C-alpha cells in the first residue's frame, strides 16, 4: 500500500529529527543545481563553467555539499543499526542492515544504469556514438555515480566504525582525520604511488563519523568545529599544493575530490559546523505542517531526481540544438541570459522523469531474516566497485571494450555493470541463502 506524503508527514513521531531530512534533501538539491550551472555545452562539446571562469571556483566552498549528505548518512546509519540491534535479541543484524539500507538506493540506481546502457548500446549500434557531443554525454552522465559507490562503502563500514565510536568517541574521528593527513604527506611529500586512493576511505569515513557524533549529541561546540575546518581549508589552499576548487576540474594535476584530500575534509568540517549552528531555527521552521509535508515529499523522490538530473539537462541542450536555437559560447552574456530558462526546463524534465520512475525508489517491505553477513558484504563490495567503475568509464565505447582505471585496475563498462547487478542480486539473496543453511 502506498502512503501519501501527507499521511507520512502526519504520522511523523515527535522524536524524529526532522532537520536531518531537510539536510538530506537540501544537499542533493544543491548538488543538482551546481551541476546544472557547471555544465557548459557548446557545439564543440561539453565543458565546465568553473574551468572557463576560474574566479567562480570559490563558489564550490558553498556548493560542494556532499560532505553534508555523508554526515547525515552517518547519523541515520547509527540510529538504524542500533534500532536493529535492540530488536534482534542477540541475533546477527549485519545482513539485515545492509539490505535495509541498500534496497532503496540500489533499485533506482540499477534502473538508471540499465536504461542508459540500453540507450548507449542502441546509439552505438546505429553508428551515432562517435559524435563529439554524444560521446561527451555518454561519458558525463554516469559521473555522479561515484557518490553512490562511496555511500555503499559507508553503509558496509558502519557496524565496526560505530563500535569504534562507542569506545573512543571524538578520538575515532581524530584517528581517521590523522590518517587522511598522513596519506597526503605520503602523496605530496614522499610521492608514494597509489597512496592517495586511501583517502577515498579516510576522508569520507571521517565525515561519516561526524554523523555518529551528532547521533549521540556530542557535537556541542559547532562554531569551534566550523571555525577549525574553515581555517584549516584556507591555510591548506593558501600554502599547500591544494587547488581552490572543492570539486574536480578538467586537466588539473591535483584535485581535492578525486581522490579526496585533507583540504576537502576541512571543508566538510566547516560545513558540518555551519549546518549544526542552523539546527535550532530550522527545526522550529520544520514544525510547520506544510513545510514538513514538502520535505517528506522531496525525500521520497530525491535519489531518483539526483540520478536523472544530468539526463534532463543534456536533454534540454539536445532539444536546443535539434531545434536550431542559438547556443552562445559558454560564459558569454548571451549564455548567461539562457541560464534561468534552461534550468527551469531541466527542472521540468527532471520532474517528468521522476514521475515515470519514482516507483523504483519506494521502500520495499522490511525483511527481518538474519541472512548471511559475508554474502551481503561481498554483494555490497561488488556493487560499490561496479558503480565506481561505471562512474569512471562512462558508457561510451561499449562495443570497443573501452576501459578506464579504477584505482590501479582497468575496468570496462560491461564489467562494471555486471558487478553492480551481480552484487545487488547477492545482497538480495543473502537472506534466502541463510534460510537454506538453517533448513539444512
The 8 nearest C-alpha neighbors of each residue, nearest first, counted from 0:
[[1, 2, 3, 364, 363, 361, 362, 6],
 [2, 0, 3, 361, 4, 362, 358, 6],
 [1, 3, 6, 0, 7, 4, 5, 8],
 [2, 4, 6, 5, 7, 1, 296, 8],
 [3, 5, 7, 296, 6, 295, 8, 292],
 [4, 6, 8, 3, 7, 292, 9, 296],
 [7, 5, 9, 3, 8, 4, 2, 10],
 [6, 8, 4, 10, 9, 5, 3, 11],
 [9, 7, 5, 11, 292, 10, 6, 4],
 [8, 10, 6, 7, 11, 5, 288, 292],
 [11, 9, 7, 8, 6, 12, 5, 13],
 [10, 12, 8, 9, 7, 13, 15, 14],
 [13, 11, 14, 15, 10, 9, 8, 16],
 [12, 14, 15, 11, 16, 10, 17, 286],
 [13, 15, 12, 16, 11, 17, 10, 18],
 [16, 14, 13, 12, 17, 11, 18, 19],
 [17, 15, 18, 19, 14, 20, 282, 13],
 [18, 16, 20, 19, 15, 21, 282, 285],
 [17, 19, 21, 20, 16, 282, 22, 278],
 [20, 18, 22, 21, 17, 16, 71, 23],
 [21, 19, 23, 17, 18, 22, 24, 294],
 [20, 22, 18, 24, 19, 23, 25, 294],
 [23, 21, 25, 19, 20, 24, 26, 18],
 [24, 22, 20, 21, 26, 25, 68, 19],
 [23, 25, 21, 27, 22, 26, 298, 28],
 [24, 26, 28, 22, 27, 23, 21, 29],
 [25, 27, 29, 28, 23, 24, 64, 22],
 [28, 26, 30, 24, 29, 25, 31, 23],
 [29, 27, 25, 31, 26, 30, 24, 32],
 [28, 30, 32, 26, 31, 27, 25, 33],
 [29, 31, 33, 27, 28, 32, 34, 26],
 [32, 30, 28, 34, 29, 33, 27, 35],
 [31, 33, 35, 29, 34, 30, 28, 36],
 [32, 34, 30, 36, 31, 35, 29, 37],
 [35, 33, 37, 31, 36, 32, 38, 30],
 [36, 34, 32, 33, 38, 37, 31, 312],
 [35, 37, 33, 34, 38, 32, 48, 338],
 [38, 36, 48, 34, 47, 35, 39, 33],
 [37, 39, 47, 35, 36, 34, 40, 46],
 [40, 38, 46, 47, 48, 329, 45, 37],
 [41, 39, 45, 44, 46, 38, 42, 329],
 [40, 42, 43, 44, 328, 45, 326, 39],
 [41, 43, 44, 40, 132, 326, 45, 320],
 [44, 42, 41, 131, 45, 132, 40, 46],
 [45, 43, 132, 41, 42, 131, 40, 46],
 [46, 44, 40, 39, 135, 41, 132, 38],
 [47, 45, 39, 40, 38, 44, 48, 41],
 [46, 48, 37, 39, 50, 49, 38, 51],
 [47, 49, 37, 51, 50, 39, 52, 38],
 [50, 48, 52, 53, 51, 47, 56, 55],
 [49, 51, 47, 48, 53, 52, 248, 249],
 [50, 52, 48, 49, 53, 47, 330, 329],
 [51, 53, 49, 50, 54, 55, 48, 330],
 [52, 54, 55, 49, 50, 56, 51, 48],
 [55, 53, 56, 52, 57, 49, 58, 50],
 [56, 54, 53, 57, 58, 49, 52, 59],
 [57, 55, 244, 58, 54, 53, 49, 59],
 [56, 58, 59, 55, 60, 244, 54, 243],
 [59, 57, 56, 60, 61, 55, 62, 244],
 [58, 60, 62, 63, 61, 57, 245, 56],
 [61, 59, 58, 57, 62, 63, 245, 266],
 [60, 62, 59, 58, 63, 64, 57, 270],
 [61, 63, 59, 64, 60, 58, 29, 33],
 [64, 62, 59, 61, 65, 60, 245, 246],
 [63, 65, 66, 67, 62, 26, 30, 61],
 [64, 66, 68, 67, 63, 69, 26, 30],
 [67, 65, 267, 69, 64, 68, 70, 206],
 [68, 66, 70, 65, 64, 69, 71, 271],
 [69, 67, 65, 71, 70, 66, 23, 26],
 [68, 70, 72, 66, 71, 207, 67, 73],
 [71, 69, 210, 207, 67, 73, 72, 68],
 [72, 70, 74, 68, 69, 73, 210, 67],
 [73, 71, 69, 75, 70, 74, 76, 68],
 [72, 74, 210, 207, 76, 70, 71, 211],
 [73, 75, 210, 71, 211, 214, 77, 72],
 [76, 74, 72, 78, 77, 73, 79, 71],
 [75, 77, 79, 73, 78, 74, 72, 80],
 [78, 76, 74, 80, 75, 79, 211, 73],
 [77, 79, 75, 81, 76, 80, 82, 74],
 [80, 78, 76, 82, 77, 81, 75, 83],
 [81, 79, 83, 82, 77, 78, 76, 84],
 [80, 82, 84, 78, 83, 79, 77, 85],
 [81, 83, 79, 85, 80, 84, 78, 86],
 [84, 82, 80, 86, 81, 85, 87, 79],
 [85, 83, 81, 87, 82, 86, 80, 92],
 [84, 86, 82, 83, 87, 81, 88, 89],
 [85, 87, 83, 84, 88, 82, 89, 81],
 [88, 86, 84, 90, 89, 85, 83, 92],
 [89, 87, 90, 86, 85, 84, 91, 83],
 [88, 90, 87, 91, 84, 85, 86, 92],
 [89, 91, 87, 88, 92, 369, 84, 86],
 [92, 90, 93, 369, 89, 87, 94, 84],
 [91, 93, 95, 94, 96, 369, 90, 84],
 [94, 92, 96, 95, 372, 91, 97, 158],
 [95, 93, 372, 97, 96, 370, 375, 92],
 [96, 94, 92, 98, 93, 97, 369, 99],
 [95, 97, 93, 99, 94, 98, 92, 100],
 [98, 96, 94, 100, 99, 95, 101, 93],
 [99, 97, 101, 95, 96, 100, 102, 94],
 [98, 100, 96, 97, 101, 102, 95, 365],
 [101, 99, 97, 98, 102, 96, 103, 154],
 [102, 100, 104, 98, 103, 99, 105, 97],
 [103, 101, 105, 104, 98, 99, 100, 106],
 [102, 104, 360, 362, 101, 105, 106, 361],
 [103, 105, 101, 102, 106, 107, 108, 360],
 [106, 104, 108, 102, 107, 101, 103, 109],
 [105, 107, 109, 108, 104, 103, 359, 102],
 [108, 106, 110, 359, 360, 109, 105, 111],
 [109, 107, 105, 111, 106, 110, 112, 104],
 [108, 110, 112, 111, 106, 107, 105, 113],
 [109, 111, 107, 113, 108, 112, 114, 106],
 [112, 110, 108, 109, 114, 113, 115, 107],
 [113, 111, 109, 115, 110, 114, 116, 108],
 [112, 114, 116, 110, 115, 111, 109, 117],
 [115, 113, 117, 111, 116, 112, 110, 118],
 [114, 116, 118, 112, 117, 113, 119, 111],
 [117, 115, 113, 119, 118, 114, 112, 120],
 [118, 116, 120, 114, 115, 119, 113, 121],
 [117, 119, 115, 121, 116, 120, 122, 114],
 [120, 118, 116, 122, 121, 117, 115, 123],
 [119, 121, 117, 123, 118, 122, 124, 116],
 [120, 122, 118, 124, 119, 123, 117, 125],
 [123, 121, 119, 125, 127, 120, 124, 128],
 [122, 124, 128, 126, 120, 125, 121, 127],
 [125, 123, 121, 126, 122, 120, 127, 128],
 [126, 124, 122, 123, 127, 121, 128, 120],
 [127, 125, 123, 124, 128, 122, 129, 121],
 [128, 126, 122, 123, 125, 129, 130, 133],
 [129, 127, 123, 122, 130, 126, 133, 134],
 [128, 130, 127, 134, 131, 133, 126, 123],
 [131, 129, 133, 132, 128, 134, 127, 135],
 [130, 132, 134, 133, 44, 135, 129, 43],
 [131, 133, 44, 135, 134, 130, 136, 45],
 [134, 132, 136, 130, 135, 131, 128, 137],
 [133, 135, 137, 131, 136, 132, 130, 129],
 [134, 136, 132, 138, 133, 137, 139, 131],
 [135, 137, 139, 133, 138, 134, 140, 132],
 [138, 136, 394, 134, 395, 135, 139, 140],
 [139, 137, 393, 135, 136, 394, 140, 395],
 [138, 140, 136, 142, 137, 141, 135, 393],
 [139, 141, 142, 137, 136, 138, 309, 310],
 [142, 140, 390, 393, 139, 144, 143, 389],
 [141, 143, 390, 144, 139, 140, 145, 391],
 [144, 142, 145, 141, 146, 390, 140, 306],
 [143, 145, 147, 390, 146, 142, 141, 386],
 [146, 144, 387, 148, 143, 147, 390, 142],
 [145, 147, 149, 144, 148, 150, 143, 65],
 [148, 146, 150, 144, 149, 145, 151, 386],
 [147, 149, 383, 151, 145, 387, 150, 146],
 [150, 148, 152, 146, 151, 147, 145, 153],
 [149, 151, 147, 153, 152, 148, 146, 154],
 [152, 150, 154, 148, 149, 153, 383, 147],
 [151, 153, 155, 149, 150, 154, 156, 148],
 [152, 154, 150, 156, 151, 155, 157, 149],
 [153, 155, 151, 157, 152, 156, 150, 97],
 [154, 156, 152, 153, 157, 151, 376, 97],
 [157, 155, 153, 154, 158, 159, 160, 152],
 [156, 158, 154, 160, 161, 155, 159, 153],
 [159, 157, 161, 160, 156, 162, 80, 155],
 [160, 158, 162, 161, 157, 156, 163, 164],
 [161, 159, 163, 157, 162, 158, 164, 156],
 [160, 162, 164, 158, 163, 159, 157, 165],
 [163, 161, 165, 159, 160, 164, 158, 166],
 [164, 162, 160, 166, 161, 165, 167, 159],
 [163, 165, 168, 161, 167, 162, 166, 171],
 [166, 164, 162, 163, 167, 168, 161, 160],
 [167, 165, 163, 164, 168, 162, 171, 161],
 [166, 168, 164, 170, 171, 165, 163, 169],
 [169, 167, 164, 170, 171, 165, 166, 212],
 [168, 170, 172, 171, 173, 167, 164, 212],
 [169, 171, 173, 167, 168, 172, 174, 164],
 [172, 170, 174, 169, 173, 167, 168, 164],
 [171, 173, 169, 175, 170, 174, 205, 208],
 [172, 174, 170, 176, 171, 175, 177, 169],
 [173, 175, 177, 171, 172, 176, 170, 178],
 [174, 176, 178, 172, 205, 177, 201, 173],
 [177, 175, 173, 179, 178, 174, 205, 172],
 [178, 176, 180, 174, 179, 175, 173, 181],
 [177, 179, 175, 181, 176, 180, 174, 182],
 [178, 180, 176, 182, 177, 201, 181, 198],
 [181, 179, 177, 183, 178, 182, 261, 176],
 [182, 180, 184, 178, 183, 179, 177, 185],
 [181, 183, 185, 179, 184, 180, 195, 186],
 [184, 182, 186, 180, 185, 181, 187, 179],
 [183, 185, 181, 188, 186, 182, 187, 180],
 [186, 184, 189, 182, 183, 191, 188, 187],
 [187, 185, 190, 183, 184, 191, 195, 189],
 [188, 186, 184, 190, 183, 189, 185, 240],
 [187, 189, 184, 185, 190, 186, 183, 191],
 [188, 190, 185, 191, 187, 186, 184, 192],
 [189, 191, 186, 187, 188, 185, 192, 184],
 [190, 192, 185, 186, 189, 194, 193, 187],
 [193, 191, 194, 190, 186, 195, 185, 189],
 [192, 194, 195, 196, 191, 406, 407, 197],
 [195, 193, 196, 192, 191, 197, 186, 182],
 [196, 194, 197, 193, 186, 198, 182, 258],
 [195, 197, 198, 194, 199, 258, 193, 406],
 [198, 196, 195, 199, 200, 194, 201, 182],
 [199, 197, 201, 200, 196, 202, 259, 179],
 [198, 200, 197, 196, 258, 259, 201, 202],
 [201, 199, 198, 197, 203, 204, 202, 196],
 [200, 202, 198, 204, 179, 175, 203, 205],
 [203, 201, 205, 198, 204, 264, 200, 179],
 [202, 204, 206, 205, 200, 201, 207, 199],
 [203, 205, 207, 201, 206, 202, 200, 208],
 [204, 206, 208, 202, 207, 203, 175, 172],
 [207, 205, 203, 209, 208, 204, 70, 66],
 [206, 208, 73, 204, 70, 210, 205, 209],
 [209, 207, 205, 211, 210, 206, 172, 204],
 [210, 208, 212, 206, 211, 207, 70, 213],
 [209, 211, 73, 74, 70, 213, 208, 207],
 [212, 210, 214, 208, 74, 209, 213, 73],
 [211, 213, 209, 217, 215, 210, 214, 218],
 [212, 214, 216, 210, 215, 211, 218, 217],
 [215, 213, 211, 74, 212, 216, 210, 77],
 [214, 216, 212, 213, 217, 211, 218, 74],
 [217, 215, 213, 214, 218, 212, 219, 211],
 [216, 218, 212, 215, 219, 213, 214, 168],
 [219, 217, 213, 220, 216, 221, 212, 209],
 [218, 220, 217, 221, 216, 213, 222, 223],
 [221, 219, 222, 223, 218, 224, 272, 217],
 [222, 220, 272, 224, 223, 275, 225, 218],
 [223, 221, 225, 224, 220, 272, 226, 276],
 [222, 224, 226, 221, 225, 220, 227, 272],
 [225, 223, 221, 227, 272, 222, 226, 228],
 [269, 224, 226, 272, 222, 228, 223, 227],
 [227, 225, 223, 229, 228, 224, 230, 222],
 [228, 226, 230, 224, 225, 229, 223, 231],
 [227, 229, 265, 269, 268, 231, 225, 226],
 [228, 230, 232, 226, 269, 231, 227, 225],
 [231, 229, 233, 227, 228, 232, 226, 234],
 [230, 232, 228, 234, 229, 233, 265, 227],
 [231, 233, 262, 229, 265, 235, 234, 230],
 [232, 234, 230, 236, 231, 235, 237, 229],
 [235, 233, 237, 231, 232, 236, 230, 238],
 [234, 236, 239, 232, 237, 238, 233, 231],
 [235, 237, 241, 233, 234, 239, 238, 242],
 [238, 236, 234, 235, 233, 239, 241, 243],
 [239, 237, 235, 236, 234, 240, 241, 233],
 [240, 238, 235, 241, 236, 237, 234, 242],
 [239, 241, 242, 236, 238, 235, 253, 187],
 [240, 242, 236, 239, 235, 255, 243, 253],
 [243, 241, 244, 236, 240, 254, 255, 253],
 [244, 242, 236, 245, 56, 57, 241, 237],
 [243, 245, 56, 246, 242, 59, 57, 247],
 [244, 246, 59, 255, 60, 63, 243, 263],
 [247, 245, 244, 256, 255, 248, 59, 63],
 [248, 246, 254, 256, 255, 249, 257, 245],
 [247, 249, 251, 50, 250, 246, 254, 244],
 [250, 248, 251, 247, 50, 47, 46, 252],
 [249, 251, 248, 252, 253, 247, 50, 254],
 [250, 252, 253, 249, 248, 254, 247, 242],
 [253, 251, 250, 254, 249, 248, 242, 240],
 [254, 252, 251, 255, 241, 242, 240, 257],
 [253, 255, 256, 247, 257, 251, 252, 242],
 [254, 256, 259, 260, 245, 263, 257, 246],
 [257, 255, 259, 258, 254, 246, 247, 245],
 [258, 256, 259, 254, 255, 247, 199, 260],
 [257, 259, 256, 196, 199, 195, 198, 260],
 [260, 258, 256, 255, 257, 198, 199, 263],
 [261, 259, 255, 262, 263, 258, 264, 198],
 [260, 262, 264, 263, 180, 179, 265, 183],
 [263, 261, 232, 265, 260, 264, 235, 266],
 [262, 264, 266, 260, 265, 261, 255, 267],
 [263, 265, 267, 261, 266, 262, 202, 268],
 [266, 264, 228, 268, 262, 232, 267, 263],
 [265, 267, 263, 264, 269, 268, 232, 228],
 [268, 266, 264, 270, 66, 265, 269, 271],
 [269, 267, 228, 265, 271, 266, 270, 225],
 [225, 268, 270, 228, 272, 229, 266, 271],
 [269, 271, 273, 267, 272, 268, 274, 266],
 [272, 270, 268, 274, 273, 269, 275, 267],
 [271, 273, 225, 221, 269, 275, 224, 270],
 [272, 274, 270, 276, 275, 271, 225, 269],
 [275, 273, 277, 271, 276, 272, 270, 278],
 [274, 276, 278, 272, 277, 273, 221, 271],
 [275, 277, 273, 274, 278, 221, 272, 222],
 [278, 276, 274, 275, 279, 280, 281, 273],
 [277, 279, 275, 281, 276, 280, 282, 274],
 [278, 280, 282, 281, 277, 283, 276, 275],
 [281, 279, 283, 282, 278, 277, 284, 285],
 [282, 280, 284, 278, 283, 279, 277, 285],
 [283, 281, 285, 279, 284, 280, 18, 278],
 [282, 284, 280, 286, 281, 285, 279, 287],
 [285, 283, 281, 282, 286, 287, 280, 290],
 [286, 284, 282, 287, 291, 283, 290, 281],
 [285, 287, 283, 284, 288, 282, 291, 290],
 [286, 288, 285, 290, 289, 284, 291, 283],
 [289, 287, 291, 290, 292, 286, 285, 8],
 [290, 288, 292, 291, 287, 293, 285, 286],
 [291, 289, 293, 287, 292, 288, 285, 294],
 [290, 292, 294, 288, 293, 285, 289, 295],
 [293, 291, 295, 289, 8, 294, 290, 5],
 [292, 294, 296, 290, 291, 295, 297, 289],
 [293, 295, 291, 297, 296, 292, 298, 21],
 [296, 294, 292, 298, 293, 297, 4, 291],
 [295, 297, 4, 293, 299, 294, 298, 292],
 [298, 296, 294, 299, 295, 300, 301, 293],
 [299, 297, 301, 295, 296, 300, 24, 294],
 [298, 300, 296, 297, 301, 295, 361, 360],
 [299, 301, 303, 298, 297, 302, 357, 304],
 [302, 300, 298, 304, 303, 297, 299, 305],
 [301, 303, 305, 304, 300, 306, 104, 360],
 [304, 302, 306, 305, 300, 301, 353, 357],
 [305, 303, 301, 307, 302, 306, 308, 353],
 [306, 304, 302, 303, 308, 307, 301, 31],
 [305, 307, 303, 304, 308, 302, 111, 108],
 [306, 308, 310, 304, 305, 309, 303, 311],
 [309, 307, 311, 310, 305, 349, 304, 306],
 [310, 308, 312, 311, 307, 313, 140, 35],
 [309, 311, 307, 313, 308, 312, 314, 140],
 [310, 312, 314, 308, 345, 309, 349, 348],
 [313, 311, 345, 309, 315, 314, 310, 308],
 [312, 314, 316, 310, 315, 311, 317, 309],
 [315, 313, 317, 311, 312, 316, 310, 318],
 [314, 316, 312, 318, 313, 317, 345, 319],
 [315, 317, 319, 313, 318, 314, 320, 312],
 [318, 316, 314, 320, 319, 315, 313, 321],
 [319, 317, 321, 315, 320, 316, 322, 314],
 [318, 320, 316, 324, 322, 317, 321, 315],
 [319, 321, 323, 317, 318, 322, 324, 316],
 [322, 320, 318, 323, 319, 317, 324, 316],
 [323, 321, 319, 320, 324, 318, 317, 325],
 [322, 324, 320, 321, 319, 325, 318, 326],
 [323, 325, 319, 322, 320, 326, 321, 318],
 [326, 324, 327, 323, 319, 320, 322, 333],
 [325, 327, 324, 41, 328, 334, 320, 319],
 [328, 326, 334, 333, 325, 329, 331, 41],
 [327, 329, 331, 41, 334, 330, 326, 333],
 [330, 328, 331, 334, 39, 327, 41, 40],
 [331, 329, 334, 335, 328, 332, 48, 51],
 [330, 332, 334, 333, 329, 328, 335, 327],
 [333, 331, 335, 334, 336, 330, 327, 329],
 [332, 334, 336, 331, 335, 327, 337, 328],
 [333, 335, 331, 327, 337, 336, 332, 329],
 [336, 334, 338, 332, 337, 333, 331, 330],
 [335, 337, 333, 334, 338, 332, 339, 340],
 [336, 338, 334, 335, 339, 340, 341, 333],
 [337, 339, 341, 335, 336, 340, 342, 334],
 [340, 338, 342, 341, 337, 343, 336, 335],
 [341, 339, 343, 342, 338, 337, 344, 336],
 [340, 342, 338, 344, 339, 343, 337, 345],
 [343, 341, 345, 339, 344, 340, 346, 338],
 [344, 342, 340, 346, 345, 341, 347, 339],
 [343, 345, 347, 341, 346, 342, 340, 348],
 [346, 344, 342, 312, 348, 311, 347, 343],
 [345, 347, 349, 343, 344, 348, 342, 350],
 [346, 348, 344, 350, 349, 345, 343, 351],
 [349, 347, 351, 345, 350, 311, 346, 344],
 [350, 348, 346, 352, 351, 347, 311, 308],
 [349, 351, 353, 347, 348, 352, 354, 346],
 [352, 350, 348, 354, 349, 353, 347, 355],
 [353, 351, 349, 355, 354, 350, 356, 348],
 [352, 354, 350, 356, 357, 355, 351, 304],
 [355, 353, 351, 352, 356, 357, 350, 358],
 [356, 354, 352, 353, 357, 351, 358, 350],
 [357, 355, 353, 358, 354, 359, 352, 303],
 [356, 358, 353, 359, 360, 354, 300, 355],
 [359, 357, 361, 360, 356, 355, 354, 107],
 [358, 360, 107, 357, 361, 106, 356, 110],
 [361, 359, 358, 357, 107, 103, 362, 106],
 [360, 362, 358, 359, 363, 103, 357, 299],
 [363, 361, 103, 360, 364, 102, 359, 365],
 [364, 362, 365, 361, 102, 103, 99, 366],
 [363, 365, 366, 362, 99, 367, 361, 102],
 [364, 366, 367, 363, 99, 362, 95, 98],
 [367, 365, 368, 364, 95, 99, 98, 430],
 [366, 368, 369, 365, 95, 370, 92, 430],
 [367, 369, 370, 366, 430, 95, 434, 431],
 [370, 368, 95, 92, 91, 367, 94, 430],
 [371, 430, 369, 433, 429, 94, 368, 372],
 [370, 372, 429, 433, 374, 373, 94, 430],
 [371, 373, 94, 375, 374, 93, 376, 370],
 [374, 372, 376, 375, 371, 377, 94, 429],
 [375, 373, 377, 371, 429, 376, 372, 378],
 [374, 376, 426, 378, 372, 373, 429, 377],
 [375, 377, 373, 379, 378, 374, 372, 380],
 [378, 376, 380, 374, 379, 375, 373, 381],
 [379, 377, 422, 425, 426, 375, 381, 380],
 [378, 380, 382, 376, 377, 381, 422, 375],
 [379, 381, 377, 383, 382, 378, 376, 384],
 [382, 380, 422, 378, 384, 418, 379, 383],
 [383, 381, 419, 422, 379, 385, 380, 384],
 [382, 384, 148, 386, 380, 385, 381, 151],
 [385, 383, 387, 381, 382, 386, 388, 380],
 [386, 384, 415, 419, 418, 388, 382, 383],
 [385, 387, 389, 383, 388, 148, 384, 382],
 [388, 386, 145, 390, 384, 148, 389, 385],
 [389, 387, 385, 391, 386, 415, 390, 384],
 [388, 390, 392, 386, 391, 387, 415, 393],
 [389, 391, 142, 141, 387, 144, 388, 145],
 [392, 390, 388, 389, 393, 403, 387, 142],
 [393, 391, 389, 403, 390, 412, 388, 402],
 [394, 392, 138, 389, 141, 390, 395, 391],
 [395, 393, 137, 138, 412, 397, 119, 396],
 [394, 396, 137, 397, 393, 138, 134, 119],
 [395, 397, 401, 399, 398, 400, 394, 123],
 [398, 396, 399, 395, 400, 394, 401, 412],
 [397, 399, 396, 400, 123, 120, 401, 124],
 [398, 400, 396, 401, 397, 395, 402, 411],
 [401, 399, 397, 398, 396, 402, 411, 412],
 [400, 402, 396, 399, 411, 397, 403, 395],
 [403, 401, 411, 410, 409, 392, 400, 404],
 [404, 402, 392, 409, 410, 391, 405, 411],
 [403, 405, 409, 408, 406, 407, 410, 402],
 [404, 406, 408, 407, 388, 409, 403, 410],
 [405, 407, 408, 404, 196, 193, 409, 388],
 [408, 406, 405, 404, 409, 193, 196, 410],
 [407, 409, 405, 404, 406, 410, 403, 402],
 [410, 408, 404, 403, 402, 405, 407, 411],
 [409, 411, 402, 403, 404, 388, 408, 405],
 [412, 410, 402, 414, 413, 401, 415, 400],
 [411, 413, 415, 414, 389, 392, 416, 394],
 [414, 412, 416, 415, 411, 417, 397, 400],
 [413, 415, 417, 411, 412, 416, 418, 410],
 [416, 414, 385, 412, 418, 417, 388, 413],
 [417, 415, 413, 419, 418, 414, 385, 412],
 [416, 418, 414, 420, 415, 419, 421, 413],
 [417, 419, 385, 421, 415, 381, 416, 420],
 [420, 418, 382, 385, 416, 422, 417, 421],
 [421, 419, 423, 417, 422, 418, 416, 424],
 [422, 420, 424, 418, 423, 419, 417, 425],
 [421, 423, 378, 382, 381, 425, 419, 424],
 [422, 424, 426, 420, 425, 421, 378, 419],
 [425, 423, 421, 427, 422, 426, 428, 420],
 [424, 426, 378, 428, 422, 427, 423, 429],
 [427, 425, 375, 378, 423, 429, 424, 428],
 [426, 428, 424, 425, 429, 423, 430, 98],
 [429, 427, 425, 431, 430, 426, 432, 424],
 [428, 430, 371, 432, 370, 426, 374, 375],
 [370, 431, 429, 433, 428, 432, 368, 371],
 [432, 430, 434, 428, 433, 429, 435, 370],
 [433, 431, 429, 435, 430, 434, 428, 436],
 [432, 434, 370, 371, 436, 430, 431, 435],
 [433, 435, 431, 437, 436, 432, 438, 430],
 [436, 434, 432, 438, 433, 437, 431, 439],
 [437, 435, 439, 433, 438, 434, 432, 431],
 [436, 438, 434, 435, 439, 433, 432, 431],
 [439, 437, 435, 436, 434, 433, 432, 431],
 [438, 436, 437, 435, 434, 433, 432, 431]]
